[in-house]
Amino acid sequence: MLDTAVVPASSVPASWRGWAGVRAVLLVLTAVVVLAALVRGEHGATLRDLQDDVEGGRVSRVQVTGDLPPGTTGTARQEVRWRSGWRTHQVEVQLVAGPLASGTGGTTMTGDDGSPLPVTRQDVGALVRSWDPQVRVDRTGYPSVSYSATVLGLEVPGWVGLLTLLQWLGAVLLLIHGPEPRWVSRWGWFWSFALPFGVTAFLLSSGPLPGRRYVAPGPGRLRGGRAFVVSLLLAGALGGSGAL
C-alpha cells in the first residue's frame, strides 16, 4: 500500500507551491493540444471511405490537390480532404494516366511516411462527381510541402506538434528539477512517459495543483524497476506509442 501523509498548508514547501503553478500551465497546454488535435486533426482514410461518405450523402465538399494536365501521361500524387460530420478525413493516392496505367514501367510513389500510395487510374475529382454530381470539388495546385505531426493518432499541423513538444519538455523539466513526486518515483514516472497519456497522468498525479492540499511522498512509492515492468505491461495492453 502506498503511504502518504497530508501536511497542513502552512507546512507546504515553498518549492512545491512554485512548481504547482508550472504544473497547472502544462496542464492548460495539454488541454489546448487535445482540443487542437480534435478540431484540426485529420483522420487517415481510403478511397473506399470517400466513396461511402459521398454516396451516403455525408459530404458536400471535397478538396483535391494535385492533378495531371489534360491529355498528358505519367503519374501524380493527389491529396484528398473532406469532412464527414465533425471529422476531417485525408487520403493520398497515386494518379496514373496513359501507358503507365497498363502497368508498363513507371516509378512507384510513396506517401510522406514512406509507404506506397494506392493507385487510381481516374482523377479523384472526376470519381467524386461520378458518385454524386452535387458534391463540390475544390482544386488547388500541387501537394504542399509542410511540416505535420501525429497527435492522438491524428495528423495535425506543425504548430500543434510544436506545442506537444513543449508540453513534453516542460514535463521532463518538472520531473528532473521539480520536487520529489508522490505515488511513483522519478524513474517510475519517466517510464510512464512512453505510455499513451503518460505525461498527462504525471502532471495530474505526481504533485499538487494550485489550491489543492499538499500530500508528502511516502516510502511505499512505485519505483523504477517495478514501474518499468508495469509500463511494459500497460504498453502491450494499450498499444501505440506515448503521446501527451
Accessible surface in RSA format (square Angstrom, percent):
REM  Atomic radii and reference values for relative SASA: ProtOr
REM  Chains: A
REM  Algorithm: Lee & Richards
REM  Probe-radius: 1.40
REM  Slices: 20
REM RES _ NUM      All-atoms   Total-Side   Main-Chain    Non-polar    All polar
REM                ABS   REL    ABS   REL    ABS   REL    ABS   REL    ABS   REL
RES MET A   1   221.70 114.8 148.51  98.3  73.20 174.3 125.71 106.9  95.99 127.2
RES LEU A   2    70.17  39.1  57.15  40.9  13.02  32.7  57.15  40.1  13.02  35.0
RES ASP A   3    73.50  51.5  68.91  68.6   4.59  10.9  21.47  50.5  52.03  51.9
RES THR A   4    52.73  37.5  20.94  21.2  31.78  75.7   3.54   4.8  49.18  74.4
RES ALA A   5    58.39  53.7  52.31  80.7   6.08  13.8  57.88  81.5   0.51   1.4
RES VAL A   6    88.70  58.4  61.66  55.8  27.04  65.2  61.66  53.6  27.04  73.3
RES VAL A   7    31.69  20.9  28.21  25.5   3.48   8.4  28.45  24.7   3.24   8.8
RES PRO A   8    89.61  65.3  77.29  70.5  12.32  44.8  89.09  73.6   0.52   3.3
RES ALA A   9    86.11  79.2  69.06 106.6  17.05  38.8  71.43 100.6  14.68  38.9
RES SER A  10   110.47  93.4  67.56  90.2  42.91  98.8  59.07 125.8  51.40  72.0
RES SER A  11    64.32  54.4  40.73  54.4  23.59  54.3  24.30  51.7  40.02  56.1
RES VAL A  12    19.45  12.8  13.77  12.5   5.68  13.7  13.77  12.0   5.68  15.4
RES PRO A  13    52.30  38.1  40.96  37.3  11.34  41.2  52.30  43.2   0.00   0.0
RES ALA A  14    70.57  64.9  55.35  85.4  15.22  34.6  55.67  78.4  14.89  39.4
RES SER A  15    62.93  53.2  48.33  64.5  14.60  33.6  45.92  97.8  17.01  23.8
RES TRP A  16    14.49   5.8  13.89   6.7   0.61   1.4   3.25   1.7  11.25  18.2
RES ARG A  17   138.49  58.1 121.38  61.9  17.11  40.7  64.11  87.6  74.38  45.1
RES GLY A  18    49.01  60.4   0.00   N/A  49.01  60.4  40.54 111.3   8.47  19.0
RES TRP A  19    55.01  22.1  54.26  26.3   0.76   1.8  37.70  20.1  17.31  28.1
RES ALA A  20     5.60   5.1   4.81   7.4   0.79   1.8   5.26   7.4   0.34   0.9
RES GLY A  21    28.80  35.5   0.00   N/A  28.80  35.5  28.13  77.2   0.67   1.5
RES VAL A  22    57.71  38.0  54.32  49.2   3.39   8.2  56.71  49.3   1.00   2.7
RES ARG A  23     8.49   3.6   8.49   4.3   0.00   0.0   0.00   0.0   8.49   5.1
RES ALA A  24    29.05  26.7  26.80  41.4   2.24   5.1  28.37  40.0   0.68   1.8
RES VAL A  25   100.59  66.2  97.95  88.7   2.65   6.4  99.71  86.6   0.89   2.4
RES LEU A  26    13.68   7.6  13.68   9.8   0.00   0.0  13.68   9.6   0.00   0.0
RES LEU A  27    30.15  16.8  24.98  17.9   5.16  13.0  25.30  17.8   4.84  13.0
RES VAL A  28    96.53  63.5  93.61  84.7   2.93   7.0  96.39  83.8   0.14   0.4
RES LEU A  29    34.23  19.1  32.04  22.9   2.19   5.5  34.03  23.9   0.20   0.5
RES THR A  30     7.47   5.3   7.47   7.6   0.00   0.0   7.47  10.0   0.00   0.0
RES ALA A  31    61.20  56.3  50.27  77.6  10.93  24.9  57.32  80.7   3.88  10.3
RES VAL A  32    66.82  44.0  64.30  58.2   2.52   6.1  66.10  57.4   0.72   1.9
RES VAL A  33     0.00   0.0   0.00   0.0   0.00   0.0   0.00   0.0   0.00   0.0
RES VAL A  34    39.42  25.9  39.42  35.7   0.00   0.0  39.42  34.3   0.00   0.0
RES LEU A  35   115.29  64.2 113.90  81.5   1.39   3.5 115.01  80.8   0.28   0.8
RES ALA A  36    10.24   9.4   4.68   7.2   5.56  12.6   9.90  13.9   0.33   0.9
RES ALA A  37     0.00   0.0   0.00   0.0   0.00   0.0   0.00   0.0   0.00   0.0
RES LEU A  38    79.55  44.3  73.28  52.4   6.27  15.8  73.38  51.5   6.17  16.6
RES VAL A  39    89.17  58.7  75.98  68.8  13.20  31.8  81.15  70.5   8.03  21.8
RES ARG A  40   123.40  51.8 112.56  57.4  10.84  25.8  32.43  44.3  90.97  55.1
RES GLY A  41     2.82   3.5   0.00   N/A   2.82   3.5   0.00   0.0   2.82   6.3
RES GLU A  42    29.89  17.2  27.41  20.7   2.48   5.9   6.23  12.1  23.65  19.3
RES HIS A  43    32.28  17.6  31.00  21.5   1.28   3.3  18.93  19.5  13.34  15.5
RES GLY A  44    69.92  86.2   0.00   N/A  69.92  86.2  34.63  95.0  35.29  79.0
RES ALA A  45    19.31  17.8   1.43   2.2  17.88  40.7   5.08   7.1  14.24  37.7
RES THR A  46    71.34  50.7  70.18  71.1   1.16   2.8  67.71  90.9   3.63   5.5
RES LEU A  47    36.18  20.1  32.74  23.4   3.44   8.6  33.00  23.2   3.18   8.6
RES ARG A  48   154.06  64.7 148.64  75.8   5.42  12.9  59.07  80.7  94.99  57.6
RES ASP A  49    58.74  41.1  56.45  56.2   2.29   5.4  13.30  31.3  45.44  45.3
RES LEU A  50     0.00   0.0   0.00   0.0   0.00   0.0   0.00   0.0   0.00   0.0
RES GLN A  51    41.87  23.4  41.87  30.6   0.00   0.0   0.14   0.3  41.73  31.6
RES ASP A  52    57.09  40.0  51.22  51.0   5.86  13.9  20.08  47.3  37.01  36.9
RES ASP A  53    16.06  11.3  16.06  16.0   0.00   0.0   0.02   0.0  16.04  16.0
RES VAL A  54     0.77   0.5   0.00   0.0   0.77   1.9   0.00   0.0   0.77   2.1
RES GLU A  55   102.01  58.6  66.41  50.2  35.60  84.8  27.67  53.5  74.34  60.7
RES GLY A  56    44.79  55.2   0.00   N/A  44.79  55.2  20.73  56.9  24.06  53.9
RES GLY A  57    61.23  75.5   0.00   N/A  61.23  75.5  27.92  76.6  33.31  74.6
RES ARG A  58   125.63  52.7 105.86  54.0  19.77  47.1  59.47  81.3  66.15  40.1
RES VAL A  59    10.27   6.8   0.20   0.2  10.07  24.3   1.88   1.6   8.39  22.8
RES SER A  60    91.19  77.1  77.97 104.1  13.22  30.5  50.34 107.2  40.85  57.2
RES ARG A  61   132.46  55.6 126.02  64.2   6.43  15.3  36.98  50.5  95.48  57.9
RES VAL A  62     0.36   0.2   0.00   0.0   0.36   0.9   0.36   0.3   0.00   0.0
RES GLN A  63    67.94  38.0  66.74  48.8   1.20   2.9  13.06  27.8  54.87  41.6
RES VAL A  64     0.61   0.4   0.00   0.0   0.61   1.5   0.00   0.0   0.61   1.7
RES THR A  65    10.56   7.5  10.56  10.7   0.00   0.0   6.39   8.6   4.17   6.3
RES GLY A  66     1.65   2.0   0.00   N/A   1.65   2.0   0.64   1.8   1.01   2.3
RES ASP A  67    53.88  37.7  47.92  47.7   5.96  14.1  20.44  48.1  33.44  33.4
RES LEU A  68    30.54  17.0  21.74  15.6   8.80  22.1  21.96  15.4   8.57  23.1
RES PRO A  69    75.08  54.7  65.89  60.1   9.19  33.4  71.96  59.4   3.12  19.4
RES PRO A  70   136.44  99.4 107.18  97.7  29.26 106.3 118.40  97.8  18.04 112.1
RES GLY A  71    87.61 108.0   0.00   N/A  87.61 108.0  43.61 119.7  44.01  98.6
RES THR A  72    59.62  42.4  45.01  45.6  14.61  34.8  50.30  67.6   9.32  14.1
RES THR A  73    83.90  59.7  60.37  61.2  23.53  56.1  29.18  39.2  54.72  82.7
RES GLY A  74    15.58  19.2   0.00   N/A  15.58  19.2  15.58  42.8   0.00   0.0
RES THR A  75    40.83  29.0  18.02  18.3  22.81  54.4   3.08   4.1  37.76  57.1
RES ALA A  76    15.13  13.9  10.41  16.1   4.72  10.7  15.13  21.3   0.00   0.0
RES ARG A  77    46.62  19.6  41.55  21.2   5.07  12.1   4.71   6.4  41.91  25.4
RES GLN A  78     0.00   0.0   0.00   0.0   0.00   0.0   0.00   0.0   0.00   0.0
RES GLU A  79    10.86   6.2  10.54   8.0   0.31   0.7   0.14   0.3  10.72   8.8
RES VAL A  80     0.00   0.0   0.00   0.0   0.00   0.0   0.00   0.0   0.00   0.0
RES ARG A  81    60.97  25.6  59.29  30.2   1.68   4.0  21.37  29.2  39.60  24.0
RES TRP A  82     5.55   2.2   0.00   0.0   5.55  13.0   5.52   2.9   0.03   0.0
RES ARG A  83   121.33  50.9 112.88  57.5   8.45  20.1  64.42  88.0  56.91  34.5
RES SER A  84    17.85  15.1  10.52  14.0   7.33  16.9   1.05   2.2  16.80  23.5
RES GLY A  85    69.84  86.1   0.00   N/A  69.84  86.1  43.51 119.4  26.33  59.0
RES TRP A  86   146.65  58.9 137.92  66.8   8.73  20.5 114.42  61.0  32.23  52.3
RES ARG A  87   103.73  43.6 102.01  52.0   1.72   4.1  14.83  20.3  88.90  53.9
RES THR A  88    22.07  15.7  21.04  21.3   1.03   2.5  15.51  20.8   6.56   9.9
RES HIS A  89    25.40  13.9  25.40  17.7   0.00   0.0  19.42  20.0   5.98   7.0
RES GLN A  90    16.41   9.2  15.42  11.3   0.99   2.4   0.27   0.6  16.14  12.2
RES VAL A  91     8.39   5.5   5.73   5.2   2.66   6.4   8.39   7.3   0.00   0.0
RES GLU A  92    25.85  14.8  19.34  14.6   6.51  15.5   8.48  16.4  17.37  14.2
RES VAL A  93     0.00   0.0   0.00   0.0   0.00   0.0   0.00   0.0   0.00   0.0
RES GLN A  94     8.38   4.7   8.38   6.1   0.00   0.0   0.00   0.0   8.38   6.4
RES LEU A  95     9.29   5.2   9.29   6.6   0.00   0.0   9.29   6.5   0.00   0.0
RES VAL A  96     9.50   6.2   9.23   8.4   0.27   0.6   9.23   8.0   0.27   0.7
RES ALA A  97    27.48  25.3  24.21  37.4   3.26   7.4  27.48  38.7   0.00   0.0
RES GLY A  98    35.60  43.9   0.00   N/A  35.60  43.9  19.30  53.0  16.30  36.5
RES PRO A  99    90.32  65.8  79.02  72.0  11.30  41.1  89.68  74.0   0.64   4.0
RES LEU A 100    45.23  25.2  39.58  28.3   5.65  14.2  39.58  27.8   5.65  15.2
RES ALA A 101    26.46  24.3  20.93  32.3   5.54  12.6  21.11  29.7   5.35  14.2
RES SER A 102    88.97  75.2  48.97  65.4  39.99  92.1  55.21 117.6  33.76  47.3
RES GLY A 103    57.84  71.3   0.00   N/A  57.84  71.3  27.92  76.6  29.93  67.0
RES THR A 104    86.23  61.3  74.91  75.9  11.32  27.0  74.70 100.3  11.53  17.4
RES GLY A 105    68.82  84.9   0.00   N/A  68.82  84.9  40.60 111.4  28.22  63.2
RES GLY A 106    54.23  66.9   0.00   N/A  54.23  66.9  15.23  41.8  39.00  87.3
RES THR A 107   105.42  75.0  91.89  93.2  13.53  32.2  80.16 107.7  25.26  38.2
RES THR A 108   105.39  75.0  78.27  79.3  27.12  64.6  43.15  58.0  62.23  94.1
RES MET A 109    46.42  24.0  41.00  27.1   5.43  12.9  45.59  38.8   0.84   1.1
RES THR A 110    68.68  48.8  52.77  53.5  15.92  37.9  26.86  36.1  41.82  63.2
RES GLY A 111    10.22  12.6   0.00   N/A  10.22  12.6   3.76  10.3   6.47  14.5
RES ASP A 112   117.95  82.6  77.62  77.3  40.33  95.4  42.17  99.2  75.77  75.6
RES ASP A 113   119.96  84.0  79.52  79.2  40.44  95.6  51.06 120.2  68.90  68.7
RES GLY A 114    49.64  61.2   0.00   N/A  49.64  61.2  29.31  80.4  20.34  45.6
RES SER A 115    50.83  43.0  45.90  61.3   4.93  11.4  37.38  79.6  13.45  18.8
RES PRO A 116    98.67  71.9  83.88  76.5  14.79  53.8  83.88  69.3  14.79  91.9
RES LEU A 117    16.91   9.4   8.13   5.8   8.78  22.1   8.62   6.1   8.29  22.3
RES PRO A 118    70.54  51.4  57.79  52.7  12.75  46.3  70.00  57.8   0.53   3.3
RES VAL A 119    71.77  47.2  43.60  39.5  28.17  67.9  43.60  37.9  28.17  76.4
RES THR A 120    11.16   7.9   6.30   6.4   4.86  11.6   6.79   9.1   4.37   6.6
RES ARG A 121   146.11  61.3 116.44  59.4  29.67  70.6  51.43  70.3  94.68  57.4
RES GLN A 122    86.73  48.5  82.53  60.3   4.20  10.0  31.47  67.0  55.27  41.9
RES ASP A 123    24.31  17.0  20.40  20.3   3.91   9.2  18.23  42.9   6.08   6.1
RES VAL A 124     0.00   0.0   0.00   0.0   0.00   0.0   0.00   0.0   0.00   0.0
RES GLY A 125     0.00   0.0   0.00   N/A   0.00   0.0   0.00   0.0   0.00   0.0
RES ALA A 126    35.25  32.4  30.77  47.5   4.47  10.2  32.12  45.2   3.13   8.3
RES LEU A 127    30.64  17.1  30.64  21.9   0.00   0.0  30.64  21.5   0.00   0.0
RES VAL A 128     0.00   0.0   0.00   0.0   0.00   0.0   0.00   0.0   0.00   0.0
RES ARG A 129   110.52  46.4 107.48  54.8   3.05   7.3  45.63  62.4  64.89  39.3
RES SER A 130    79.60  67.3  38.61  51.5  40.99  94.4  46.27  98.5  33.33  46.7
RES TRP A 131    52.35  21.0  29.45  14.3  22.90  53.8  20.22  10.8  32.14  52.1
RES ASP A 132    34.28  24.0  33.05  32.9   1.24   2.9   6.73  15.8  27.55  27.5
RES PRO A 133   106.46  77.6  82.94  75.6  23.52  85.5  83.65  69.1  22.81 141.8
RES GLN A 134   158.77  88.8 130.55  95.4  28.21  67.2  50.27 107.0 108.50  82.3
RES VAL A 135     7.50   4.9   1.85   1.7   5.65  13.6   2.44   2.1   5.06  13.7
RES ARG A 136   140.06  58.8 132.06  67.3   8.00  19.0  51.88  70.9  88.17  53.4
RES VAL A 137    21.39  14.1   0.01   0.0  21.38  51.5   0.01   0.0  21.38  58.0
RES ASP A 138    27.06  19.0  23.49  23.4   3.56   8.4  18.66  43.9   8.39   8.4
RES ARG A 139    98.01  41.2  65.99  33.6  32.02  76.2  49.48  67.6  48.53  29.4
RES THR A 140    67.95  48.3  50.63  51.3  17.32  41.3  58.81  79.0   9.13  13.8
RES GLY A 141    51.78  63.9   0.00   N/A  51.78  63.9  35.82  98.3  15.95  35.7
RES TYR A 142   168.10  78.5 151.12  86.0  16.97  44.2 113.86  85.6  54.23  66.9
RES PRO A 143    24.32  17.7  11.14  10.2  13.17  47.9  11.14   9.2  13.17  81.9
RES SER A 144    80.13  67.7  62.02  82.8  18.12  41.7  46.85  99.8  33.28  46.6
RES VAL A 145   153.80 101.2 120.26 108.9  33.54  80.8 123.68 107.5  30.12  81.7
RES SER A 146    87.74  74.1  56.16  74.9  31.58  72.7  41.36  88.1  46.37  65.0
RES TYR A 147   154.04  71.9 132.81  75.6  21.22  55.2 107.73  81.0  46.31  57.1
RES SER A 148    45.24  38.2  29.21  39.0  16.03  36.9   8.94  19.0  36.31  50.9
RES ALA A 149    21.77  20.0  12.71  19.6   9.06  20.6  21.77  30.7   0.00   0.0
RES THR A 150    99.56  70.8  73.81  74.8  25.74  61.4  43.91  59.0  55.64  84.1
RES VAL A 151     2.80   1.8   2.48   2.2   0.32   0.8   2.80   2.4   0.00   0.0
RES LEU A 152    56.00  31.2  24.92  17.8  31.08  78.1  36.23  25.4  19.77  53.2
RES GLY A 153    65.47  80.7   0.00   N/A  65.47  80.7  32.06  88.0  33.40  74.8
RES LEU A 154    12.30   6.8  12.22   8.7   0.07   0.2  12.30   8.6   0.00   0.0
RES GLU A 155    61.66  35.4  57.21  43.3   4.45  10.6  20.96  40.5  40.70  33.2
RES VAL A 156     1.80   1.2   0.00   0.0   1.80   4.3   1.80   1.6   0.00   0.0
RES PRO A 157    32.38  23.6  22.47  20.5   9.91  36.0  31.16  25.7   1.22   7.6
RES GLY A 158    13.88  17.1   0.00   N/A  13.88  17.1   8.32  22.8   5.56  12.4
RES TRP A 159   119.35  47.9 111.19  53.8   8.16  19.2 106.40  56.7  12.95  21.0
RES VAL A 160     0.00   0.0   0.00   0.0   0.00   0.0   0.00   0.0   0.00   0.0
RES GLY A 161     8.72  10.8   0.00   N/A   8.72  10.8   2.74   7.5   5.98  13.4
RES LEU A 162    98.58  54.9  95.31  68.2   3.27   8.2  98.58  69.2   0.00   0.0
RES LEU A 163    38.96  21.7  38.96  27.9   0.00   0.0  38.96  27.4   0.00   0.0
RES THR A 164    23.90  17.0  23.90  24.2   0.00   0.0  23.90  32.1   0.00   0.0
RES LEU A 165    90.53  50.4  86.41  61.8   4.12  10.3  90.11  63.3   0.42   1.1
RES LEU A 166    87.02  48.5  82.03  58.7   4.99  12.5  82.16  57.7   4.85  13.1
RES GLN A 167     0.61   0.3   0.61   0.4   0.00   0.0   0.00   0.0   0.61   0.5
RES TRP A 168   102.11  41.0 102.11  49.4   0.00   0.0  92.82  49.5   9.29  15.1
RES LEU A 169    87.22  48.6  82.44  59.0   4.79  12.0  82.74  58.1   4.48  12.1
RES GLY A 170    14.50  17.9   0.00   N/A  14.50  17.9  13.53  37.1   0.98   2.2
RES ALA A 171     0.00   0.0   0.00   0.0   0.00   0.0   0.00   0.0   0.00   0.0
RES VAL A 172    31.44  20.7  31.44  28.5   0.00   0.0  31.44  27.3   0.00   0.0
RES LEU A 173    90.31  50.3  87.42  62.5   2.90   7.3  90.04  63.2   0.28   0.7
RES LEU A 174     3.96   2.2   1.77   1.3   2.19   5.5   1.77   1.2   2.19   5.9
RES LEU A 175     9.62   5.4   7.90   5.7   1.72   4.3   9.61   6.7   0.01   0.0
RES ILE A 176   105.10  59.8  86.89  64.7  18.22  43.9  89.65  64.6  15.46  41.9
RES HIS A 177   119.35  65.2  94.43  65.6  24.92  63.7  56.65  58.4  62.70  73.0
RES GLY A 178     3.12   3.8   0.00   N/A   3.12   3.8   0.38   1.0   2.74   6.1
RES PRO A 179    24.87  18.1   5.63   5.1  19.24  69.9  16.95  14.0   7.91  49.2
RES GLU A 180    63.17  36.3  58.13  44.0   5.04  12.0  31.82  61.6  31.35  25.6
RES PRO A 181     5.08   3.7   3.99   3.6   1.10   4.0   5.08   4.2   0.00   0.0
RES ARG A 182    22.27   9.4  22.27  11.4   0.00   0.0   0.00   0.0  22.27  13.5
RES TRP A 183    85.13  34.2  85.02  41.2   0.12   0.3  78.15  41.7   6.98  11.3
RES VAL A 184    21.66  14.3  21.66  19.6   0.00   0.0  21.66  18.8   0.00   0.0
RES SER A 185     9.76   8.2   9.76  13.0   0.00   0.0   8.92  19.0   0.84   1.2
RES ARG A 186    71.87  30.2  70.80  36.1   1.08   2.6  38.47  52.6  33.40  20.2
RES TRP A 187   155.61  62.4 153.81  74.4   1.80   4.2 124.97  66.6  30.64  49.7
RES GLY A 188     1.99   2.4   0.00   N/A   1.99   2.4   0.00   0.0   1.99   4.4
RES TRP A 189    18.04   7.2  17.98   8.7   0.06   0.1  18.04   9.6   0.00   0.0
RES PHE A 190    85.72  42.9  81.93  50.7   3.80   9.9  81.93  49.7   3.80  10.9
RES TRP A 191    80.98  32.5  78.74  38.1   2.23   5.2  76.19  40.6   4.78   7.8
RES SER A 192    15.53  13.1  15.53  20.7   0.00   0.0  15.53  33.1   0.00   0.0
RES PHE A 193    16.25   8.1   7.47   4.6   8.78  22.8   7.63   4.6   8.63  24.7
RES ALA A 194    66.61  61.2  51.96  80.2  14.65  33.3  60.43  85.1   6.17  16.4
RES LEU A 195    14.42   8.0  14.00  10.0   0.42   1.1  14.00   9.8   0.42   1.1
RES PRO A 196    41.47  30.2  31.10  28.3  10.37  37.7  31.24  25.8  10.23  63.6
RES PHE A 197    93.35  46.7  91.43  56.6   1.92   5.0  91.57  55.5   1.78   5.1
RES GLY A 198     4.21   5.2   0.00   N/A   4.21   5.2   4.10  11.3   0.10   0.2
RES VAL A 199     3.20   2.1   2.99   2.7   0.21   0.5   2.99   2.6   0.21   0.6
RES THR A 200    20.97  14.9  20.97  21.3   0.00   0.0  20.97  28.2   0.00   0.0
RES ALA A 201    41.92  38.5  37.17  57.4   4.75  10.8  41.46  58.4   0.46   1.2
RES PHE A 202     3.23   1.6   3.23   2.0   0.00   0.0   3.23   2.0   0.00   0.0
RES LEU A 203     0.00   0.0   0.00   0.0   0.00   0.0   0.00   0.0   0.00   0.0
RES LEU A 204    97.22  54.1  82.11  58.7  15.11  38.0  82.11  57.7  15.11  40.7
RES SER A 205    41.90  35.4  38.54  51.4   3.36   7.7  15.47  32.9  26.43  37.0
RES SER A 206     0.57   0.5   0.42   0.6   0.15   0.3   0.08   0.2   0.49   0.7
RES GLY A 207     1.56   1.9   0.00   N/A   1.56   1.9   0.00   0.0   1.56   3.5
RES PRO A 208     8.65   6.3   6.86   6.3   1.79   6.5   8.62   7.1   0.03   0.2
RES LEU A 209    34.23  19.1  31.64  22.6   2.58   6.5  31.64  22.2   2.58   6.9
RES PRO A 210    80.69  58.8  53.35  48.6  27.34  99.4  61.41  50.7  19.28 119.8
RES GLY A 211    90.32 111.4   0.00   N/A  90.32 111.4  43.50 119.4  46.82 104.9
RES ARG A 212   153.57  64.5 134.55  68.6  19.02  45.3  41.72  57.0 111.85  67.8
RES ARG A 213   168.99  71.0 150.80  76.9  18.19  43.3  59.58  81.4 109.41  66.3
RES TYR A 214    16.99   7.9  15.62   8.9   1.37   3.6   4.73   3.6  12.26  15.1
RES VAL A 215    14.20   9.3  14.20  12.9   0.00   0.0  14.20  12.3   0.00   0.0
RES ALA A 216    23.20  21.3  23.08  35.6   0.12   0.3  23.08  32.5   0.12   0.3
RES PRO A 217    43.09  31.4  20.93  19.1  22.17  80.6  20.95  17.3  22.14 137.6
RES GLY A 218     8.44  10.4   0.00   N/A   8.44  10.4   5.96  16.4   2.48   5.5
RES PRO A 219   109.73  80.0  85.80  78.2  23.93  87.0  92.81  76.6  16.92 105.2
RES GLY A 220    26.92  33.2   0.00   N/A  26.92  33.2  21.00  57.6   5.93  13.3
RES ARG A 221    17.35   7.3  16.42   8.4   0.93   2.2   1.70   2.3  15.64   9.5
RES LEU A 222    46.30  25.8  45.65  32.7   0.66   1.6  46.30  32.5   0.00   0.0
RES ARG A 223   111.47  46.8 111.47  56.8   0.00   0.0  49.34  67.4  62.13  37.7
RES GLY A 224    16.39  20.2   0.00   N/A  16.39  20.2  11.38  31.2   5.01  11.2
RES GLY A 225    57.56  71.0   0.00   N/A  57.56  71.0  43.07 118.2  14.48  32.4
RES ARG A 226   143.32  60.2 137.68  70.2   5.65  13.4  68.64  93.8  74.68  45.3
RES ALA A 227     3.27   3.0   2.38   3.7   0.88   2.0   2.75   3.9   0.52   1.4
RES PHE A 228    80.42  40.2  80.42  49.8   0.00   0.0  80.42  48.8   0.00   0.0
RES VAL A 229    81.64  53.7  81.64  73.9   0.00   0.0  81.64  70.9   0.00   0.0
RES VAL A 230    60.33  39.7  60.27  54.6   0.07   0.2  60.33  52.4   0.00   0.0
RES SER A 231    11.14   9.4  10.40  13.9   0.74   1.7   7.11  15.1   4.03   5.6
RES LEU A 232   102.51  57.1  93.11  66.6   9.40  23.6  93.60  65.7   8.91  24.0
RES LEU A 233   124.64  69.4 114.86  82.2   9.77  24.6 118.25  83.0   6.39  17.2
RES LEU A 234    77.25  43.0  77.14  55.2   0.10   0.3  77.25  54.2   0.00   0.0
RES ALA A 235    34.23  31.5  29.08  44.9   5.15  11.7  29.52  41.6   4.71  12.5
RES GLY A 236    66.46  82.0   0.00   N/A  66.46  82.0  39.52 108.5  26.94  60.3
RES ALA A 237    85.36  78.5  42.74  66.0  42.63  97.0  53.95  76.0  31.42  83.2
RES LEU A 238   108.43  60.4  76.00  54.4  32.42  81.5  78.92  55.4  29.51  79.4
RES GLY A 239    33.73  41.6   0.00   N/A  33.73  41.6  30.75  84.4   2.98   6.7
RES GLY A 240    72.17  89.0   0.00   N/A  72.17  89.0  41.97 115.2  30.20  67.6
RES SER A 241    94.89  80.2  76.33 101.9  18.56  42.8  49.68 105.8  45.20  63.3
RES GLY A 242    29.77  36.7   0.00   N/A  29.77  36.7   2.69   7.4  27.08  60.6
RES ALA A 243    32.38  29.8  22.32  34.4  10.06  22.9  30.65  43.2   1.73   4.6
RES LEU A 244     4.56   2.5   0.00   0.0   4.56  11.5   0.20   0.1   4.36  11.7
END  Absolute sums over single chains surface
CHAIN  1 A    13255.4      10088.6       3166.8       8631.7       4623.6
END  Absolute sums over all chains
TOTAL         13255.4      10088.6       3166.8       8631.7       4623.6
